[in-house]
Amino acid sequence: HVVFSNVTIGEVLALRPYDANRPPTRPATLLRALRAARDLHLRSYRLTTAKDQVVQLAALGMVAMEQTQSNLIGRSFSEALSMSDGRLTLLVLAPRSILGYLWFLVRLLLPRKIRLSRLPASVGLIRSNRVLLEAPRGTDYSLDGTVASAKSIELRVLEERLRLLPGPALVPSEDRRQEKDQVRLGHLPVEETARRLAEARLPLFSHAREAEYRVLFGSRRENAALSSPSLVLTVLSVLLALTGLYANSAPVIIGAMILAPLMAPIVSLAMGLARTDPSLMRNSLRTLAVGIGSGLFCAVSVAWLMPLETPTTEMQARLSPSLLDLSVAIISGVAGAYAHAKEEVAKSLAGVAIAVALVPPLSVAGIGLGWADWAMARGALLLFITNLTGISLAASATFLVMGFAPFTLARKGLAVILLAVLVIIGPLYVAFVDLVEQGRILQQVPTGRIELAGQPVRSRILEVRTGTPPLVRVVLSSPRPMDEGHVDALKRMVSERIGQPVLVEAQLNVRR
């Protein structure tokens, strides 16, 4: 049993031989690993298998085992690889970031075992009857608990040296013997990537591969550029949203959300902020400005021409943004950035567009401007700006975590967008507090069949507005006539329940 590492890997990951009399405990082992995470770095190794397959890689540590049940990490795997096929097992740990390393530690804590067919991204596996390991700068290793160091080590399975009887499981019969080497390094840094990462400290976040970055950055530049199709789709989506808002139709508004192309330049802006790329930010902002301007122009024009001037429920629903709307924007920004970075989940972009709802508040803001209703325009614009800044901040942070931008570049752009978010948090927090207060008052207003001034009455809430004092609008229905005494009785009841004076507006209906 041999362990190779550039740090004290036996203490960090408990890859030492299993001692039945004193087994290592996972919590203590992981605690030491967390302390060591601050100074982790990969070392360069050259591996040559029995079939002369050469692999140049960078790794944090390795463990060579005759079978996977002989140590703590080996027992975390679902399959039991034994020595009966004449091959040794070499597990390679090579995380690309500190977060990847910590995730591997968490994975060891989970009760579900690791399948060799689906290894974690930071773990590789080599199976062969001979492995030559070369470390140009030398490496420490532990052989059955004895620590030593060397620049070149050969591991070989010697045939016919040991046979245990009885039991055919350990007999290296011909049908069990595997001559083919198994090399599964998956996402581990090899060749050029290994040379770049070797000897450097592990970053907090992993860096995306050059091919992934090239594809994503190219698509972001295309989406940031202003084009006639995107402008046409923006106008059509705004017109469709206006139709749905005036008709008070949620399905039509949802269709406008899916049709709107504004999400693409916002994600491009987030990439520009993460990479501090002036040209990408400039193109994205120009595309957004033209799209927003054309959308507002269409909304104002329709508001002037449309004879309807009564706000519908769908319009009113977009006039009071709160911290909940910012949370939706942040989650949607993470989802949008991840979906753009991963082609296999790009089909989820429609759901992101529906969740974040950029076009409806823009359309409501245009209606408010057309009606000269400044409170309406201000509330809808605040919701639109909340969505815009929340998506940009979350998408930029997501690109940072996914490795498409180093922190040294991303911190400037993130600081700018974070400052914008902090500016709008104030009114959003006030609106959230009002929402909580409305909920508290709603719970205390009696509804259904109640008794006021000795008369049975049926009560229904129309609206609750916070303020000093708060306002409650209700509908009171009864078979007999009612007067101000019934309203005063309801007012006293609500005031006692909420612990403060309240105004009550009541519509009195007589049902016979």
Long-range contacts (C-beta under 8 A, 24 or more apart in sequence): 1-63, 1-64, 1-65, 1-66, 1-70, 1-71, 1-143, 1-144, 2-63, 2-64, 2-141, 2-142, 2-143, 2-153, 2-155, 3-61, 3-62, 3-63, 3-64, 3-141, 3-142, 4-45, 4-61, 4-62, 4-63, 4-64, 4-133, 4-135, 4-139, 4-140, 4-141, 4-153, 5-60, 5-61, 5-62, 5-139, 5-140, 5-141, 6-41, 6-42, 6-43, 6-60, 6-61, 6-139, 6-140, 7-36, 7-39, 7-40, 7-60, 7-61, 8-36, 8-140, 9-60, 9-61, 9-63, 9-142, 10-142, 11-36, 12-36, 12-61, 13-61, 13-73, 13-93, 13-105, 14-71, 14-72, 14-73, 15-61, 15-63, 15-71, 15-72, 15-73, 16-71, 16-142, 16-145, 17-70, 17-71, 17-144, 17-145, 18-70, 18-71, 18-72, 18-74, 18-75, 23-72, 24-72, 26-72, 26-108, 26-109, 29-72, 30-105, 30-108, 30-109, 33-101, 33-105, 34-102, 34-105, 37-98, 37-101, 37-102, 37-202, 39-201, 40-95, 40-98, 40-101, 40-201, 40-202, 41-199, 41-200, 41-201, 41-202, 42-94, 42-189, 42-194, 42-197, 42-198, 42-199, 42-200, 42-202, 43-135, 43-137, 43-139, 43-198, 43-199, 44-135, 44-136, 44-137, 44-194, 44-195, 44-198, 44-199, 45-133, 45-134, 45-135, 45-139, 46-133, 46-134, 46-135, 46-136, 47-90, 47-126, 47-131, 47-132, 47-133, 47-134, 48-131, 48-132, 48-134, 49-126, 49-128, 49-130, 49-131, 49-181, 49-183, 50-128, 50-129, 50-130, 50-131, 50-181, 51-128, 51-180, 51-181, 53-181, 53-183, 55-126, 55-183, 55-185, 55-190, 56-190, 56-191, 56-194, 56-195, 57-92, 57-94, 57-124, 57-185, 57-188, 57-189, 57-190, 57-194, 58-94, 58-188, 58-189, 58-190, 58-193, 58-194, 58-195, 58-197, 58-198, 59-92, 59-93, 59-94, 59-188, 60-93, 60-94, 60-95, 60-101, 60-202, 61-93, 62-90, 62-91, 62-92, 62-93, 62-133, 63-90, 63-91, 64-88, 64-89, 64-90, 64-91, 64-131, 64-155, 65-89, 65-90, 65-91, 73-108, 76-107, 76-108, 76-113, 76-114, 77-113, 77-114, 77-115, 77-116, 78-113, 78-114, 78-115, 78-116, 79-115, 79-116, 81-116, 81-127, 82-169, 82-170, 83-157, 83-170, 83-172, 84-169, 84-170, 84-171, 84-172, 84-173, 84-176, 85-172, 85-176, 85-177, 85-178, 86-129, 86-157, 86-159, 86-172, 86-177, 86-178, 87-127, 87-128, 87-129, 87-157, 87-178, 87-182, 88-127, 88-128, 88-129, 88-131, 88-155, 88-157, 89-125, 89-126, 89-127, 90-125, 90-126, 90-127, 90-128, 90-131, 90-155, 91-123, 91-124, 91-125, 92-123, 92-124, 92-125, 92-126, 92-185, 92-188, 93-122, 93-123, 94-122, 94-123, 94-124, 94-188, 94-189, 95-122, 95-202, 95-206, 96-121, 96-122, 96-187, 96-189, 96-197, 96-202, 96-203, 96-206, 96-207, 96-403, 97-202, 97-203, 97-204, 97-205, 97-206, 97-207, 97-403, 98-202, 98-203, 98-204, 99-204, 99-205, 99-206, 99-401, 100-206, 101-202, 119-184, 119-186, 121-186, 121-187, 122-187, 122-188, 123-186, 123-188, 124-184, 124-185, 124-186, 124-188, 125-182, 125-183, 125-184, 126-181, 126-182, 126-183, 126-184, 126-185, 127-178, 127-181, 127-182, 128-181, 128-182, 128-183, 129-156, 129-157, 130-154, 130-155, 130-156, 130-157, 131-155, 137-199, 203-406, 203-407, 204-407, 205-400, 205-401, 205-402, 205-403, 205-407, 206-402, 206-403, 207-403, 207-406, 208-341, 208-402, 208-403, 208-404, 212-341, 212-404, 213-404, 216-271, 216-340, 216-341, 216-404, 217-271, 217-275, 217-404, 219-340, 220-267, 220-268, 220-271, 220-272, 220-280, 220-340, 221-268, 221-280, 221-283, 223-264, 223-265, 223-267, 223-268, 224-265, 224-268, 224-269, 224-272, 224-280, 224-283, 224-284, 224-287, 225-283, 225-287, 226-283, 226-286, 226-287, 226-290, 230-261, 230-264, 230-265, 230-287, 230-291, 231-290, 231-291, 231-294, 233-259, 233-260, 233-261, 234-260, 234-261, 234-262, 234-291, 234-294, 234-295, 234-359, 235-294, 235-295, 235-298, 237-261, 237-359, 238-294, 238-295, 238-298, 238-299, 238-359, 238-362, 238-363, 238-366, 239-298, 239-302, 241-359, 241-360, 241-362, 241-363, 242-298, 242-299, 242-302, 242-363, 242-366, 242-367, 244-314, 244-360, 245-312, 245-314, 245-315, 245-360, 245-363, 245-364, 245-367, 246-306, 246-308, 246-312, 247-312, 248-312, 248-313, 248-314, 249-314, 250-314, 253-314, 253-360, 254-354, 256-359, 256-360, 256-363, 257-353, 257-354, 257-357, 257-358, 257-359, 257-360, 258-350, 258-353, 258-354, 260-353, 260-358, 260-359, 261-291, 262-288, 262-291, 262-292, 262-358, 262-359, 263-336, 263-349, 263-352, 263-353, 263-356, 263-358, 263-391, 265-291, 266-336, 266-358, 266-388, 266-391, 266-392, 266-395, 267-336, 267-337, 267-340, 267-391, 267-395, 269-392, 270-333, 270-337, 270-391, 270-392, 270-393, 270-394, 270-395, 270-396, 270-398, 270-399, 271-395, 271-396, 271-399, 271-404, 271-405, 272-413, 273-392, 273-396, 273-410, 273-413, 273-414, 273-416, 273-417, 274-396, 274-399, 274-400, 274-404, 274-405, 274-409, 274-410, 274-413, 274-414, 275-404, 275-405, 275-409, 275-410, 275-413, 276-409, 276-410, 276-412, 276-413, 281-413, 288-388, 292-362, 295-359, 295-362, 295-363, 295-366, 296-362, 296-365, 296-366, 296-369, 297-366, 298-366, 299-362, 299-363, 299-364, 299-365, 299-366, 299-367, 299-369, 299-370, 300-366, 300-367, 300-369, 300-370, 301-370, 302-366, 302-367, 302-370, 303-366, 303-367, 303-369, 303-370, 303-371, 304-370, 309-371, 311-376, 314-360, 315-364, 315-367, 315-376, 318-357, 318-360, 318-361, 318-364, 318-379, 318-380, 318-383, 319-364, 319-375, 319-376, 319-379, 319-380, 319-383, 320-379, 320-431, 320-434, 320-435, 321-361, 321-379, 321-382, 321-383, 321-386, 321-428, 321-431, 322-428, 322-429, 322-431, 322-432, 322-434, 322-435, 323-425, 323-428, 323-429, 323-431, 323-432, 324-432, 324-435, 325-383, 325-386, 325-387, 325-390, 325-428, 326-386, 326-390, 326-421, 326-424, 326-425, 326-428, 327-390, 328-355, 328-356, 328-387, 328-390, 329-356, 329-386, 329-387, 329-388, 329-389, 329-390, 329-391, 329-394, 330-390, 330-391, 330-393, 330-394, 331-355, 331-394, 332-356, 332-387, 332-390, 332-391, 332-394, 333-390, 333-391, 333-392, 333-393, 333-394, 333-395, 333-398, 334-394, 334-395, 334-397, 334-398, 336-391, 336-395, 337-394, 337-395, 337-396, 337-398, 337-399, 337-402, 338-398, 338-402, 341-398, 341-399, 341-402, 341-404, 356-387, 356-391, 357-387, 358-384, 358-387, 358-388, 361-387, 382-424, 382-427, 382-428, 385-424, 386-424, 386-428, 389-417, 389-420, 389-421, 389-424, 390-421, 392-417, 393-417, 393-418, 393-421, 434-466, 437-466, 437-470, 438-464, 438-465, 438-466, 440-498, 441-466, 441-470, 441-472, 441-494, 441-498, 441-502, 444-494, 444-497, 444-498, 445-472, 445-474, 445-494, 445-497, 446-490, 446-493, 446-494, 452-476, 452-482, 452-486, 452-489, 452-490, 452-493, 453-485, 453-486, 453-489, 455-480, 455-482, 455-486, 457-482, 457-486, 459-490, 462-507, 469-500, 469-501, 469-502, 469-503, 470-498, 470-500, 470-502, 470-503, 471-502, 471-503, 471-504, 471-505, 472-502, 472-503, 472-504, 472-505, 473-504, 473-505, 473-506, 473-507, 474-504, 474-505, 474-506, 474-507, 475-506, 475-507, 475-509, 476-506, 476-507, 476-508, 476-509, 477-509, 477-510, 477-511, 478-509, 478-510, 478-511, 479-510, 479-511, 479-512, 480-510, 481-510, 482-508, 482-510
